[in-house]
Amino acid sequence: MGLHAAYGLTRIINARGPYTPVGVSRSGEGVATAVAAALSEFFVMEELQDAADRALARFAGAEAGTVVHCTASAITLAVAAAMTGESPERIAALPDATGMPRAVVLPAGHAVNYGHPIEQAVRLAGAVPVRVGTDAAYTSADLEAGLSRPDVACLLLVSSRLVRGAGVECSEAVAVAHRRGVPVVIDGAAQDFRIEELLGTGADLVTVSGQKYLGSPTAGLVVGRARLVAAVRAQERGIGRAMKASKEAVIGVLAALEARQELDMAAWRQQQADKVADFVARAGALRGITAESVPDPTGLPFERAGLEVDPAVSGMDAAALGTALRAGSPSIWVMSGREGREELLPELVPLAPAEIEAILARLGELLPD
């Protein structure tokens, strides 16, 4: 009996992407085997984190790295590290940040919501988020104004499709902060494929998810300058105690990094492109649907299938079609489309051929002949 039947759970097809409410991702066999083995073993956790440090440094081209509970906690702990360094007194005091630099400057359009506001992750460290610019845009002058405060701890930037508005390049924003001696944290969210590029902006710390495209168990990965990574690790003697990574998570990250190292990226990218091209051709033949391949807006190395819905022909708008897909069995979860469009954006990366066939079949049932 499978897990869904055993526990009375809804069977789903996840064309929504690495989305937390549907369990994020599928781990490969090597990761699952390593995690299962870790559960029956003891480890010196400091040694295990040292091994992760070395592996993450190689993976990202960074000075150092560490594993924490999840990316939300990685943001909190990166901010805390900028506030406290490795000071035992400051670490023990948080979230009371009295006497510490505590202002975290971020562009207004980077104040995203990942299921909770990123500013809440900042406040959990005892810091105070300070928005600059507007949702529509921010400039170097906006950054300069925010970073001129005497109590600045760090600049926080976000690389995500959820970012709103226009702004300066990340590398320029980093340079503005560094001219004032302010460290920069970039939250890369699901950007593990781009981690070297994000570090290449000059950022002092970059946080990414381990469980999204990398396929580890739930984990936040923090890479960057050794002194700040050490300060992140030191938070385990304070607020980081509630955000620590388990032994099986760290082992799973190590196994996932090994799997990524062995991945033939050119072949993988071609496989993803072929999946999307075939899906687009077949979905585009359905009445009421115009289909195209849509590049990832942040530069991830794959495309999604853009399905533009014509309500006059299909009898429903994109939102209603998405609801109908989710209401069936299995429940099909699909990413909503680009702003201002009647569109769905199925992400096919984790899906088996049978699941893709099931989506196309359901679309055929829901749309007019």
URURMO-V813667 format. One record per pair of residues at least 24 apart in sequence whose C-alpha atoms are under 8 Angstrom apart, sorted by sequence separation. I is the first residue (numbers start at 0). J is the second residue. If there is no record, write none. Layout:
BEGIN
i=I j=J
i=I j=J
END
This chain:
BEGIN
i=101 j=125
i=102 j=126
i=103 j=127
i=104 j=128
i=105 j=129
i=106 j=130
i=107 j=131
i=203 j=227
i=204 j=228
i=282 j=306
i=287 j=311
i=317 j=341
i=78 j=103
i=101 j=126
i=102 j=127
i=103 j=128
i=104 j=129
i=105 j=130
i=106 j=131
i=107 j=132
i=108 j=133
i=198 j=223
i=279 j=304
i=287 j=312
i=288 j=313
i=316 j=341
i=317 j=342
i=101 j=127
i=102 j=128
i=103 j=129
i=104 j=130
i=105 j=131
i=106 j=132
i=107 j=133
i=108 j=134
i=218 j=244
i=278 j=304
i=279 j=305
i=286 j=312
i=287 j=313
i=317 j=343
i=102 j=129
i=104 j=131
i=106 j=133
i=107 j=134
i=108 j=135
i=137 j=164
i=154 j=181
i=156 j=183
i=158 j=185
i=173 j=200
i=174 j=201
i=275 j=302
i=279 j=306
i=286 j=313
i=331 j=358
i=108 j=136
i=135 j=163
i=136 j=164
i=137 j=165
i=138 j=166
i=139 j=167
i=153 j=181
i=154 j=182
i=155 j=183
i=156 j=184
i=157 j=185
i=158 j=186
i=159 j=187
i=173 j=201
i=275 j=303
i=94 j=123
i=96 j=125
i=134 j=163
i=135 j=164
i=136 j=165
i=137 j=166
i=138 j=167
i=152 j=181
i=153 j=182
i=154 j=183
i=155 j=184
i=156 j=185
i=157 j=186
i=158 j=187
i=159 j=188
i=170 j=199
i=173 j=202
i=272 j=301
i=275 j=304
i=94 j=124
i=95 j=125
i=96 j=126
i=107 j=137
i=134 j=164
i=135 j=165
i=136 j=166
i=137 j=167
i=142 j=172
i=146 j=176
i=151 j=181
i=152 j=182
i=153 j=183
i=154 j=184
i=155 j=185
i=156 j=186
i=157 j=187
i=158 j=188
i=159 j=189
i=170 j=200
i=218 j=248
i=271 j=301
i=272 j=302
i=93 j=124
i=94 j=125
i=106 j=137
i=153 j=184
i=155 j=186
i=157 j=188
i=159 j=190
i=169 j=200
i=170 j=201
i=216 j=247
i=217 j=248
i=218 j=249
i=271 j=302
i=305 j=336
i=93 j=125
i=94 j=126
i=139 j=171
i=143 j=175
i=147 j=179
i=158 j=190
i=170 j=202
i=216 j=248
i=268 j=300
i=309 j=341
i=139 j=172
i=142 j=175
i=143 j=176
i=146 j=179
i=215 j=248
i=268 j=301
i=307 j=340
i=308 j=341
i=142 j=176
i=218 j=252
i=307 j=341
i=308 j=342
i=146 j=181
i=216 j=251
i=307 j=342
i=308 j=343
i=106 j=142
i=139 j=175
i=215 j=251
i=216 j=252
i=306 j=342
i=307 j=343
i=215 j=252
i=305 j=342
i=306 j=343
i=324 j=361
i=104 j=142
i=305 j=343
i=306 j=344
i=324 j=362
i=215 j=254
i=305 j=344
i=306 j=345
i=215 j=255
i=304 j=344
i=305 j=345
i=104 j=145
i=214 j=255
i=303 j=344
i=304 j=345
i=104 j=146
i=213 j=255
i=303 j=345
i=304 j=346
i=323 j=365
i=78 j=121
i=209 j=252
i=213 j=256
i=303 j=346
i=304 j=347
i=302 j=346
i=303 j=347
i=75 j=120
i=79 j=124
i=320 j=365
i=71 j=117
i=74 j=120
i=75 j=121
i=78 j=124
i=79 j=125
i=213 j=259
i=74 j=121
i=75 j=122
i=79 j=126
i=104 j=151
i=109 j=156
i=72 j=120
i=75 j=123
i=76 j=124
i=78 j=126
i=102 j=150
i=103 j=151
i=109 j=157
i=71 j=120
i=75 j=124
i=100 j=149
i=101 j=150
i=102 j=151
i=103 j=152
i=104 j=153
i=105 j=154
i=106 j=155
i=112 j=161
i=100 j=150
i=101 j=151
i=102 j=152
i=103 j=153
i=104 j=154
i=105 j=155
i=106 j=156
i=111 j=161
i=99 j=150
i=100 j=151
i=101 j=152
i=102 j=153
i=103 j=154
i=104 j=155
i=105 j=156
i=111 j=162
i=100 j=152
i=103 j=155
i=110 j=162
i=314 j=366
i=109 j=162
i=313 j=366
i=108 j=162
i=109 j=163
i=313 j=367
i=108 j=163
i=312 j=367
i=108 j=164
i=82 j=152
i=81 j=152
i=81 j=153
i=275 j=347
i=274 j=347
i=78 j=152
i=78 j=153
i=271 j=347
i=271 j=348
i=278 j=355
i=282 j=359
i=281 j=359
i=285 j=363
i=287 j=366
i=282 j=362
i=286 j=366
i=287 j=367
i=278 j=359
i=285 j=366
i=286 j=367
i=286 j=368
i=285 j=368
i=81 j=182
i=193 j=298
i=78 j=184
i=193 j=299
i=77 j=184
i=192 j=299
i=192 j=300
i=190 j=299
i=74 j=186
i=124 j=238
i=70 j=188
i=77 j=204
i=74 j=206
i=73 j=206
i=59 j=194
i=60 j=195
i=59 j=195
i=70 j=206
i=160 j=296
i=61 j=198
i=70 j=207
i=160 j=297
i=70 j=208
i=159 j=297
i=59 j=198
i=69 j=208
i=158 j=297
i=69 j=209
i=84 j=226
i=84 j=227
i=90 j=233
i=77 j=221
i=85 j=229
i=90 j=234
i=93 j=237
i=94 j=238
i=85 j=230
i=91 j=236
i=92 j=237
i=93 j=238
i=73 j=219
i=81 j=227
i=84 j=230
i=90 j=236
i=91 j=237
i=72 j=219
i=73 j=220
i=80 j=227
i=83 j=230
i=90 j=237
i=91 j=238
i=69 j=217
i=70 j=218
i=71 j=219
i=73 j=221
i=80 j=228
i=85 j=233
i=90 j=238
i=68 j=217
i=69 j=218
i=70 j=219
i=81 j=230
i=68 j=218
i=69 j=219
i=70 j=220
i=77 j=227
i=80 j=230
i=67 j=218
i=68 j=219
i=69 j=220
i=80 j=231
i=66 j=218
i=67 j=219
i=79 j=231
i=66 j=219
i=67 j=220
i=66 j=220
i=67 j=221
i=77 j=231
i=80 j=234
i=65 j=220
i=66 j=221
i=76 j=231
i=79 j=234
i=64 j=220
i=65 j=221
i=64 j=221
i=65 j=222
i=64 j=222
i=76 j=234
i=63 j=222
i=64 j=223
i=62 j=222
i=63 j=223
i=61 j=222
i=62 j=223
i=63 j=224
i=64 j=225
i=61 j=223
i=62 j=224
i=63 j=225
i=59 j=222
i=61 j=224
i=62 j=225
i=65 j=228
i=76 j=239
i=64 j=228
i=63 j=228
i=56 j=222
i=65 j=231
i=55 j=222
i=65 j=232
i=72 j=242
i=17 j=189
i=69 j=242
i=68 j=242
i=67 j=242
i=68 j=243
i=69 j=244
i=67 j=243
i=68 j=244
i=66 j=243
i=67 j=244
i=68 j=245
i=66 j=244
i=66 j=249
i=26 j=210
i=30 j=214
i=30 j=215
i=24 j=210
i=23 j=210
i=24 j=211
i=27 j=214
i=23 j=211
i=24 j=212
i=26 j=214
i=25 j=214
i=26 j=215
i=24 j=214
i=26 j=216
i=17 j=211
i=17 j=212
i=51 j=249
i=58 j=256
i=47 j=246
i=54 j=253
i=48 j=249
i=51 j=252
i=55 j=256
i=44 j=246
i=47 j=249
i=51 j=253
i=54 j=256
i=58 j=260
i=47 j=250
i=42 j=246
i=38 j=246
i=37 j=246
i=38 j=247
i=37 j=247
i=35 j=247
i=34 j=247
i=37 j=250
i=33 j=247
i=34 j=248
i=34 j=250
i=33 j=250
i=34 j=251
i=33 j=251
i=31 j=251
i=30 j=251
i=33 j=254
i=30 j=252
i=30 j=254
i=29 j=254
i=30 j=255
i=29 j=255
i=27 j=255
i=29 j=258
i=11 j=328
i=12 j=329
i=14 j=331
i=15 j=332
i=16 j=333
i=10 j=328
i=11 j=329
i=12 j=330
i=13 j=331
i=14 j=332
i=15 j=333
i=16 j=334
i=10 j=329
i=11 j=330
i=12 j=331
i=13 j=332
i=14 j=333
i=15 j=334
i=9 j=329
i=10 j=330
i=11 j=331
i=12 j=332
i=13 j=333
i=14 j=334
i=9 j=330
i=11 j=332
i=25 j=349
i=24 j=349
i=15 j=344
i=16 j=345
i=15 j=345
i=16 j=346
i=14 j=345
i=15 j=346
i=16 j=347
i=14 j=346
i=16 j=348
i=14 j=347
i=16 j=349
i=13 j=349
i=14 j=350
i=13 j=350
i=12 j=350
i=12 j=354
END
